[in-house]
Amino acid sequence: MSTKSTLPLKIDHKSYIKTLSGEGKYHAWKQFSDAFWNSETLRAGSRSEFLFRRGFLRDKWVIYGFDDNDPEYFLSDFQAAQINQANGIYANVLQDRMLLCHTLAGYCTVPEIHALRGLDAEEVSLTQAWSAHRTAKEAPSLDIMIQPLLAGPRGKSATVSVNKGKFEGFGKSGDMTLLSNIVRDWSQASRVPYLFTDNLKQGAFMEGLYPHTQNRLSVIIGRDLDSWDPVLIAATLRIGTSTTSGNLDLVQGGLSAVVNAETGELGQVAQVDADMGLGFIESHPETGIVITGQVIPNWEEIRLELLRIMDESSYMRIALLDFTIMEDGRLGLLGPSQLDLSAVQVHQPLLRQKVFAETMRKLTL
């Protein structure tokens, strides 16, 4: 990797913070600062100061290999918190799970939304099936995902099974009133509303990569600001391990396989060890299943559908989305991306990608 950056996007926090304006940037700065100073990794020393001034969290020195690689090619954690600002007044569409489901319903499979739990309001049932379970009447069994309405760092997510007016999941069980009260407490603690949606079932290909987690395809799609053409900027297949549960973050034990945007072939698989050391493998470390070289089924149709989403959504400048791949080969929307920059940039620093770098420069910084 070159030691001289051709796409400089420096951020010196000690001076740049003085130029910040707008609630969004101040929120991003507070979010970054809290995460940085609460981190245990690289607690002191010149590296810590270097990382802070450039907006990287402490673990990035080792993961991104800054002993050898130029930090200016890598999107920082502080910059990442501002990505969605590129969409201007439409940023909420790509943060609000309910709005996003309505927006993309014509392009892919979206989960049915069964109920909404507000901060201090009563739970609102949105389907007959959910209402039937709330009143303990006969209703079909449901596999439910519970997650904040708004994507971001706040709040927790969980899956539960619902049967005959009872729930079971995340180490708890009981009636629907108990579930509603638990989620109310989550909502009040994080100050965000919660959604109860179908938990989409992944198809055989995704299941075969690791059967105990819902693996996901994470994509960044954007548009060339000169030609306005849609571009698939990056795609990674996020794969679980026994240590990840529902969190597939690279530093939490998840695996990240780079996807060839043209062919759908899976390349090298990144893995981070307990000492934050980065390595690359070809097979799943627990199941032995060979990952590198597999090709995502129906990839050409998937790729074209991703580009169509961007092409026909003229208000979007950049979108970060998570999908599963259903049994029929179609995309199934999991929601706004649970953005894990490490899982993308260990394969290719984002500021080496022209469309992405120019979008960040012109529209957010």
VOPAGU-2260 file (C-alpha; in pm, 1 decimal, decimal comma):
REM VOPAGU-2260
SITE   aa  ch    i         X         Y         Z
SITE  MET   A    0       0,0       0,0       0,0
SITE  SER   A    1     131,9     341,0     -94,2
SITE  THR   A    2     265,1     558,5     185,4
SITE  LYS   A    3     150,7     875,6      11,3
SITE  SER   A    4    -222,4     946,6       2,2
SITE  THR   A    5    -380,7    1072,7    -318,8
SITE  LEU   A    6    -719,7    1115,9    -154,7
SITE  PRO   A    7    -641,5    1319,5     158,0
SITE  LEU   A    8    -928,0    1352,9     402,6
SITE  LYS   A    9    -739,4    1453,3     715,0
SITE  ILE   A   10    -923,8    1527,6    1034,2
SITE  ASP   A   11    -724,6    1678,1    1319,1
SITE  HIS   A   12    -980,0    1670,4    1599,2
SITE  LYS   A   13    -808,3    1933,8    1809,8
SITE  SER   A   14    -871,0    2192,4    1538,5
SITE  TYR   A   15   -1154,6    2040,2    1337,2
SITE  ILE   A   16   -1392,5    2025,6    1634,1
SITE  LYS   A   17   -1385,9    2407,0    1642,2
SITE  THR   A   18   -1535,4    2416,7    1292,9
SITE  LEU   A   19   -1820,6    2174,1    1359,3
SITE  SER   A   20   -2172,4    2303,4    1320,4
SITE  GLY   A   21   -2510,2    2135,8    1328,7
SITE  GLU   A   22   -2658,2    1887,4    1570,4
SITE  GLY   A   23   -2556,1    1587,2    1361,3
SITE  LYS   A   24   -2182,2    1661,1    1372,8
SITE  TYR   A   25   -2183,9    1743,1    1741,8
SITE  HIS   A   26   -2366,8    1418,4    1811,2
SITE  ALA   A   27   -2111,6    1228,4    1601,8
SITE  TRP   A   28   -1824,9    1392,3    1791,9
SITE  LYS   A   29   -1976,7    1307,2    2130,4
SITE  GLN   A   30   -2043,8     951,1    2019,7
SITE  PHE   A   31   -1685,0     908,6    1900,7
SITE  SER   A   32   -1528,6    1069,8    2208,2
SITE  ASP   A   33   -1731,5     857,2    2449,5
SITE  ALA   A   34   -1641,2     539,7    2262,5
SITE  PHE   A   35   -1273,0     637,0    2243,5
SITE  TRP   A   36   -1216,8     722,3    2608,2
SITE  ASN   A   37   -1421,4     428,3    2735,8
SITE  SER   A   38   -1214,3     183,0    2533,1
SITE  GLU   A   39    -958,0     -30,6    2714,7
SITE  THR   A   40    -733,6     -89,5    2413,2
SITE  LEU   A   41    -411,2     114,4    2395,3
SITE  ARG   A   42    -498,9     313,7    2703,0
SITE  ALA   A   43    -203,7     554,7    2684,2
SITE  GLY   A   44      90,0     662,1    2472,7
SITE  SER   A   45     163,3     834,8    2143,9
SITE  ARG   A   46     -48,0     589,9    1943,0
SITE  SER   A   47    -353,4     683,9    2145,9
SITE  GLU   A   48    -298,4    1054,3    2075,9
SITE  PHE   A   49    -238,1     983,1    1706,8
SITE  LEU   A   50    -559,4     783,3    1675,1
SITE  PHE   A   51    -770,6    1034,4    1863,0
SITE  ARG   A   52    -655,2    1330,0    1653,6
SITE  ARG   A   53    -750,2    1138,5    1338,8
SITE  GLY   A   54   -1081,7     999,4    1460,4
SITE  PHE   A   55    -994,5     629,3    1489,9
SITE  LEU   A   56   -1091,4     413,1    1785,6
SITE  ARG   A   57    -807,0     250,7    1974,9
SITE  ASP   A   58    -831,4     -97,0    1821,1
SITE  LYS   A   59    -771,7      30,1    1468,0
SITE  TRP   A   60    -392,6      63,1    1493,7
SITE  VAL   A   61    -345,2    -312,6    1495,5
SITE  ILE   A   62    -647,6    -411,1    1285,4
SITE  TYR   A   63    -563,4    -167,4    1005,1
SITE  GLY   A   64    -190,1    -224,0    1036,7
SITE  PHE   A   65     -90,7     140,8    1072,1
SITE  ASP   A   66     270,5      39,0    1124,5
SITE  ASP   A   67     274,4     -31,0     750,4
SITE  ASN   A   68     -39,8     126,8     600,3
SITE  ASP   A   69    -125,6     493,5     546,6
SITE  PRO   A   70    -415,7     594,3     776,4
SITE  GLU   A   71    -533,1     854,5     525,9
SITE  TYR   A   72    -676,6     583,1     301,6
SITE  PHE   A   73    -901,9     457,3     580,8
SITE  LEU   A   74   -1235,3     611,2     671,0
SITE  SER   A   75   -1216,9     696,1    1041,1
SITE  ASP   A   76   -1473,6     602,6    1303,5
SITE  PHE   A   77   -1563,5     968,5    1344,3
SITE  GLN   A   78   -1620,4    1009,3     971,8
SITE  ALA   A   79   -1831,3     693,9     967,7
SITE  ALA   A   80   -2080,3     852,2    1206,1
SITE  GLN   A   81   -2140,4    1121,0     942,5
SITE  ILE   A   82   -2190,1     899,6     636,6
SITE  ASN   A   83   -2567,1     919,6     641,0
SITE  GLN   A   84   -2553,3    1301,2     637,7
SITE  ALA   A   85   -2472,7    1270,7     267,5
SITE  ASN   A   86   -2843,5    1198,4     216,7
SITE  GLY   A   87   -2949,3    1533,8     358,7
SITE  ILE   A   88   -3310,8    1559,4     466,5
SITE  TYR   A   89   -3370,3    1199,5     356,0
SITE  ALA   A   90   -3120,3    1057,6     604,6
SITE  ASN   A   91   -3406,8     930,0     821,7
SITE  VAL   A   92   -3517,5     690,1     549,3
SITE  LEU   A   93   -3190,7     502,8     591,8
SITE  GLN   A   94   -3203,1     505,3     971,7
SITE  ASP   A   95   -3568,5     430,6    1045,1
SITE  ARG   A   96   -3634,5      56,7    1005,7
SITE  MET   A   97   -4005,6     104,3     943,1
SITE  LEU   A   98   -3951,7     366,1     672,3
SITE  LEU   A   99   -3680,9     155,6     512,4
SITE  CYS   A  100   -3907,4    -149,8     498,1
SITE  HIS   A  101   -4176,0      52,3     320,2
SITE  THR   A  102   -3921,0     207,0      84,4
SITE  LEU   A  103   -3761,1    -121,7     -24,9
SITE  ALA   A  104   -4071,1    -342,0     -25,2
SITE  GLY   A  105   -4082,3    -332,5    -405,8
SITE  TYR   A  106   -3719,6    -441,6    -443,7
SITE  CYS   A  107   -3668,0    -727,5    -198,8
SITE  THR   A  108   -3835,7    -932,7      71,0
SITE  VAL   A  109   -3897,9    -719,7     379,3
SITE  PRO   A  110   -4000,9    -845,8     723,5
SITE  GLU   A  111   -4359,0    -798,2     836,1
SITE  ILE   A  112   -4383,2    -542,9    1117,4
SITE  HIS   A  113   -4603,4    -681,0    1395,2
SITE  ALA   A  114   -4587,7    -415,3    1665,6
SITE  LEU   A  115   -4427,7     -91,6    1781,9
SITE  ARG   A  116   -4328,9     -13,4    2140,0
SITE  GLY   A  117   -4289,2     357,8    2208,6
SITE  LEU   A  118   -4085,6     525,0    2479,2
SITE  ASP   A  119   -4365,4     595,3    2722,9
SITE  ALA   A  120   -4667,8     482,5    2522,1
SITE  GLU   A  121   -4856,7     156,3    2505,3
SITE  GLU   A  122   -4749,2    -112,6    2264,2
SITE  VAL   A  123   -4929,5     -82,6    1929,5
SITE  SER   A  124   -5024,1    -406,4    1753,2
SITE  LEU   A  125   -5004,0    -381,2    1374,4
SITE  THR   A  126   -5106,7    -733,8    1266,4
SITE  GLN   A  127   -5389,8    -968,3    1356,7
SITE  ALA   A  128   -5140,1   -1241,2    1443,7
SITE  TRP   A  129   -4973,0   -1021,7    1704,7
SITE  SER   A  130   -5304,8    -908,3    1850,1
SITE  ALA   A  131   -5417,1   -1269,0    1878,8
SITE  HIS   A  132   -5107,1   -1361,6    2077,3
SITE  ARG   A  133   -5156,5   -1058,3    2301,3
SITE  THR   A  134   -5505,8   -1184,7    2388,3
SITE  ALA   A  135   -5387,3   -1547,4    2414,4
SITE  LYS   A  136   -5608,4   -1658,4    2128,4
SITE  GLU   A  137   -5511,1   -1915,9    1869,3
SITE  ALA   A  138   -5253,3   -1771,2    1631,8
SITE  PRO   A  139   -4967,7   -1900,0    1415,9
SITE  SER   A  140   -4628,4   -1936,1    1581,0
SITE  LEU   A  141   -4393,4   -1646,3    1511,2
SITE  ASP   A  142   -4015,8   -1607,1    1497,3
SITE  ILE   A  143   -3962,5   -1244,6    1601,1
SITE  MET   A  144   -3676,9    -996,0    1585,0
SITE  ILE   A  145   -3689,9    -719,1    1847,1
SITE  GLN   A  146   -3474,0    -416,7    1767,3
SITE  PRO   A  147   -3467,3     -37,5    1796,8
SITE  LEU   A  148   -3672,6     154,4    1542,7
SITE  LEU   A  149   -3370,0     370,3    1465,4
SITE  ALA   A  150   -3039,4     219,1    1358,7
SITE  GLY   A  151   -2739,0     321,6    1565,2
SITE  PRO   A  152   -2538,5     239,5    1874,3
SITE  ARG   A  153   -2824,0     272,9    2122,0
SITE  GLY   A  154   -3041,0     -13,5    2237,0
SITE  LYS   A  155   -3017,0    -390,0    2218,3
SITE  SER   A  156   -3161,9    -650,9    1983,4
SITE  ALA   A  157   -3298,8    -997,9    2051,5
SITE  THR   A  158   -3487,1   -1281,6    1886,0
SITE  VAL   A  159   -3780,5   -1463,2    2043,9
SITE  SER   A  160   -4023,2   -1735,2    1946,0
SITE  VAL   A  161   -4390,5   -1667,7    2014,7
SITE  ASN   A  162   -4641,5   -1947,5    2053,5
SITE  LYS   A  163   -4994,3   -1948,4    2200,6
SITE  GLY   A  164   -4953,4   -1615,6    2373,0
SITE  LYS   A  165   -4615,8   -1702,9    2526,6
SITE  PHE   A  166   -4262,3   -1600,6    2431,4
SITE  GLU   A  167   -3921,8   -1758,6    2477,8
SITE  GLY   A  168   -3582,2   -1610,5    2399,1
SITE  PHE   A  169   -3269,4   -1425,2    2525,2
SITE  GLY   A  170   -3284,3   -1635,8    2845,1
SITE  LYS   A  171   -3638,8   -1528,2    2930,6
SITE  SER   A  172   -3988,8   -1674,4    2891,3
SITE  GLY   A  173   -4339,5   -1575,5    2989,2
SITE  ASP   A  174   -4655,2   -1415,1    2859,7
SITE  MET   A  175   -4678,1   -1129,7    2611,5
SITE  THR   A  176   -4732,0    -869,2    2882,2
SITE  LEU   A  177   -4396,5    -958,1    3035,8
SITE  LEU   A  178   -4228,9    -928,9    2695,5
SITE  SER   A  179   -4386,4    -589,2    2639,5
SITE  ASN   A  180   -4271,2    -468,6    2980,5
SITE  ILE   A  181   -3914,6    -588,6    2919,6
SITE  VAL   A  182   -3899,1    -407,5    2586,7
SITE  ARG   A  183   -4050,6     -97,1    2749,4
SITE  ASP   A  184   -3756,9     -94,5    2990,7
SITE  TRP   A  185   -3511,7    -130,6    2700,1
SITE  SER   A  186   -3685,0     154,1    2519,5
SITE  GLN   A  187   -3676,6     387,3    2817,7
SITE  ALA   A  188   -3312,6     306,7    2892,6
SITE  SER   A  189   -3197,0     377,6    2537,1
SITE  ARG   A  190   -3459,5     646,1    2460,2
SITE  VAL   A  191   -3558,4     486,5    2130,0
SITE  PRO   A  192   -3881,6     310,2    2025,6
SITE  TYR   A  193   -3871,0     -60,7    1943,2
SITE  LEU   A  194   -4008,7    -274,5    1661,7
SITE  PHE   A  195   -4127,1    -635,5    1664,7
SITE  THR   A  196   -4079,6    -781,5    1315,9
SITE  ASP   A  197   -4055,8   -1119,1    1148,3
SITE  ASN   A  198   -3710,4   -1270,9    1177,2
SITE  LEU   A  199   -3641,0   -1356,6     813,4
SITE  LYS   A  200   -3515,7   -1709,7     755,9
SITE  GLN   A  201   -3191,4   -1733,3     562,0
SITE  GLY   A  202   -3164,7   -1970,5     268,4
SITE  ALA   A  203   -2952,1   -2283,5     239,7
SITE  PHE   A  204   -2643,6   -2100,3     109,7
SITE  MET   A  205   -2629,2   -1860,5     403,7
SITE  GLU   A  206   -2722,4   -2134,3     648,3
SITE  GLY   A  207   -2441,5   -2351,6     516,3
SITE  LEU   A  208   -2175,7   -2092,0     597,9
SITE  TYR   A  209   -2257,4   -2119,1     969,0
SITE  PRO   A  210   -2596,3   -2250,4    1082,6
SITE  HIS   A  211   -2620,8   -2097,9    1429,7
SITE  THR   A  212   -2638,8   -1728,1    1339,0
SITE  GLN   A  213   -2822,1   -1520,8    1083,2
SITE  ASN   A  214   -2534,5   -1443,4     847,9
SITE  ARG   A  215   -2565,6   -1127,4     643,1
SITE  LEU   A  216   -2460,0    -955,0     325,6
SITE  SER   A  217   -2345,9    -601,9     409,1
SITE  VAL   A  218   -2329,7    -361,4     116,1
SITE  ILE   A  219   -2239,8       0,2      50,9
SITE  ILE   A  220   -2406,4     139,7    -259,6
SITE  GLY   A  221   -2364,0     492,5    -389,7
SITE  ARG   A  222   -2367,8     699,3    -704,0
SITE  ASP   A  223   -2107,9     875,2    -911,1
SITE  LEU   A  224   -2173,5    1241,6    -837,9
SITE  ASP   A  225   -2076,3    1340,0   -1192,4
SITE  SER   A  226   -2255,8    1076,9   -1403,2
SITE  TRP   A  227   -2518,8     992,0   -1136,7
SITE  ASP   A  228   -2467,9     621,9   -1218,3
SITE  PRO   A  229   -2523,5     376,5    -931,3
SITE  VAL   A  230   -2214,6     198,2    -797,8
SITE  LEU   A  231   -2174,6    -104,6    -572,4
SITE  ILE   A  232   -1892,5      34,8    -360,3
SITE  ALA   A  233   -1827,2    -260,8    -131,2
SITE  ALA   A  234   -1982,1    -591,6     -30,1
SITE  THR   A  235   -1884,3    -825,3     250,2
SITE  LEU   A  236   -2041,5   -1145,8     372,5
SITE  ARG   A  237   -2056,7   -1144,3     751,5
SITE  ILE   A  238   -2044,2   -1489,3     907,3
SITE  GLY   A  239   -2097,8   -1593,2    1267,6
SITE  THR   A  240   -1897,9   -1810,1    1505,9
SITE  SER   A  241   -1980,1   -1962,6    1844,6
SITE  THR   A  242   -1867,1   -1642,7    2017,4
SITE  THR   A  243   -2074,3   -1393,3    1821,7
SITE  SER   A  244   -2439,8   -1469,9    1902,8
SITE  GLY   A  245   -2633,8   -1201,6    1712,9
SITE  ASN   A  246   -2337,0    -964,0    1695,5
SITE  LEU   A  247   -2123,7   -1035,7    1389,7
SITE  ASP   A  248   -1869,8    -757,4    1449,2
SITE  LEU   A  249   -1518,8    -855,4    1348,4
SITE  VAL   A  250   -1369,6    -767,7    1688,8
SITE  GLN   A  251   -1640,4    -977,3    1860,1
SITE  GLY   A  252   -1538,5   -1293,8    1676,7
SITE  GLY   A  253   -1732,4   -1256,7    1352,5
SITE  LEU   A  254   -1581,1   -1339,9    1015,2
SITE  SER   A  255   -1576,1   -1108,8     713,1
SITE  ALA   A  256   -1547,0   -1250,5     361,8
SITE  VAL   A  257   -1487,2    -999,2      84,3
SITE  VAL   A  258   -1729,6   -1031,5    -209,0
SITE  ASN   A  259   -1618,2    -972,9    -568,3
SITE  ALA   A  260   -1871,1    -710,5    -678,6
SITE  GLU   A  261   -1878,5    -836,6   -1036,6
SITE  THR   A  262   -1887,5   -1214,7    -987,9
SITE  GLY   A  263   -2015,0   -1270,3    -633,7
SITE  GLU   A  264   -1716,2   -1491,1    -553,3
SITE  LEU   A  265   -1603,5   -1491,3    -190,8
SITE  GLY   A  266   -1240,9   -1399,4    -138,1
SITE  GLN   A  267   -1022,9   -1395,3     170,5
SITE  VAL   A  268   -1190,6   -1422,8     509,6
SITE  ALA   A  269   -1077,0   -1185,8     783,6
SITE  GLN   A  270   -1061,3   -1291,8    1146,8
SITE  VAL   A  271    -946,4   -1103,7    1457,5
SITE  ASP   A  272    -798,1   -1297,5    1751,2
SITE  ALA   A  273    -827,4   -1224,0    2121,9
SITE  ASP   A  274    -520,5    -998,2    2107,4
SITE  MET   A  275    -675,3    -793,4    1824,7
SITE  GLY   A  276    -439,7    -950,2    1573,9
SITE  LEU   A  277    -576,1    -970,5    1219,8
SITE  GLY   A  278    -546,1   -1285,2    1013,2
SITE  PHE   A  279    -690,6   -1424,8     691,5
SITE  ILE   A  280    -828,2   -1775,4     646,6
SITE  GLU   A  281   -1014,7   -1971,1     379,6
SITE  SER   A  282   -1232,1   -2204,7     589,5
SITE  HIS   A  283   -1461,5   -2156,0     886,2
SITE  PRO   A  284   -1243,8   -2209,4    1195,9
SITE  GLU   A  285   -1507,6   -2422,2    1372,1
SITE  THR   A  286   -1693,9   -2612,0    1101,5
SITE  GLY   A  287   -1411,4   -2646,2     850,4
SITE  ILE   A  288   -1641,5   -2537,6     567,3
SITE  VAL   A  289   -1439,7   -2379,3     286,5
SITE  ILE   A  290   -1563,9   -2022,5     234,6
SITE  THR   A  291   -1310,5   -1870,2      -4,7
SITE  GLY   A  292   -1400,7   -1951,4    -363,2
SITE  GLN   A  293   -1773,0   -2005,3    -304,0
SITE  VAL   A  294   -2000,0   -1795,0    -522,4
SITE  ILE   A  295   -2315,3   -1631,9    -389,5
SITE  PRO   A  296   -2605,3   -1789,5    -580,9
SITE  ASN   A  297   -2811,8   -1564,0    -804,9
SITE  TRP   A  298   -2543,1   -1296,6    -772,2
SITE  GLU   A  299   -2600,0   -1120,8   -1103,8
SITE  GLU   A  300   -2967,6   -1064,8   -1018,9
SITE  ILE   A  301   -2873,0    -953,6    -667,3
SITE  ARG   A  302   -2611,8    -709,7    -799,9
SITE  LEU   A  303   -2854,0    -559,4   -1050,6
SITE  GLU   A  304   -3122,5    -525,5    -783,5
SITE  LEU   A  305   -2883,0    -340,0    -554,9
SITE  LEU   A  306   -2797,0    -101,7    -836,4
SITE  ARG   A  307   -3167,6     -59,2    -916,9
SITE  ILE   A  308   -3237,8      39,4    -557,1
SITE  MET   A  309   -2988,5     321,7    -589,2
SITE  ASP   A  310   -3078,6     411,6    -947,9
SITE  GLU   A  311   -3449,7     454,5    -871,3
SITE  SER   A  312   -3401,7     626,9    -533,8
SITE  SER   A  313   -3287,5     964,2    -659,6
SITE  TYR   A  314   -3280,2    1116,3    -310,2
SITE  MET   A  315   -3011,7     870,9    -195,0
SITE  ARG   A  316   -2644,9     954,8    -232,9
SITE  ILE   A  317   -2512,2     660,8     -34,8
SITE  ALA   A  318   -2674,1     365,7     142,7
SITE  LEU   A  319   -2538,3     107,3     385,6
SITE  LEU   A  320   -2769,4    -193,3     407,6
SITE  ASP   A  321   -2775,3    -544,0     552,6
SITE  PHE   A  322   -2950,0    -833,9     380,9
SITE  THR   A  323   -2987,3   -1204,7     413,6
SITE  ILE   A  324   -3027,7   -1422,4     106,0
SITE  MET   A  325   -3355,7   -1612,5     106,8
SITE  GLU   A  326   -3415,4   -1968,6     -10,7
SITE  ASP   A  327   -3551,3   -1837,9    -342,6
SITE  GLY   A  328   -3224,7   -1646,4    -401,8
SITE  ARG   A  329   -3381,8   -1306,8    -336,7
SITE  LEU   A  330   -3250,9   -1044,8    -100,0
SITE  GLY   A  331   -3420,6   -1027,6     237,8
SITE  LEU   A  332   -3384,5    -691,0     413,7
SITE  LEU   A  333   -3237,9    -705,3     762,8
SITE  GLY   A  334   -3225,7    -329,6     792,8
SITE  PRO   A  335   -2981,8     -39,3     793,4
SITE  SER   A  336   -2629,6    -173,6     811,2
SITE  GLN   A  337   -2488,9    -253,8    1151,7
SITE  LEU   A  338   -2184,5     -71,3    1025,3
SITE  ASP   A  339   -1860,2    -242,2    1118,2
SITE  LEU   A  340   -1593,5     -48,4     931,7
SITE  SER   A  341   -1326,6    -297,6    1026,0
SITE  ALA   A  342   -1501,3    -577,9     838,8
SITE  VAL   A  343   -1494,1    -372,0     518,1
SITE  GLN   A  344   -1164,3    -186,6     538,3
SITE  VAL   A  345    -943,2    -483,1     626,8
SITE  HIS   A  346   -1010,2    -587,2     265,9
SITE  GLN   A  347    -997,2    -244,3     100,2
SITE  PRO   A  348    -965,7      99,3     265,4
SITE  LEU   A  349   -1278,6     290,4     169,9
SITE  LEU   A  350   -1098,6     609,5      74,9
SITE  ARG   A  351    -924,8     423,3    -205,8
SITE  GLN   A  352   -1269,6     388,6    -365,9
SITE  LYS   A  353   -1318,3     701,6    -577,9
SITE  VAL   A  354   -1697,9     725,8    -563,9
SITE  PHE   A  355   -1704,8     681,1    -187,0
SITE  ALA   A  356   -1417,9     922,3    -122,8
SITE  GLU   A  357   -1567,0    1195,0    -341,8
SITE  THR   A  358   -1908,2    1154,6    -176,8
SITE  MET   A  359   -1755,3    1197,6     167,0
SITE  ARG   A  360   -1548,0    1496,6      59,0
SITE  LYS   A  361   -1825,6    1686,5    -117,6
SITE  LEU   A  362   -2127,7    1606,0      93,4
SITE  THR   A  363   -2020,0    1548,9     452,7
SITE  LEU   A  364   -1682,6    1704,3     531,8
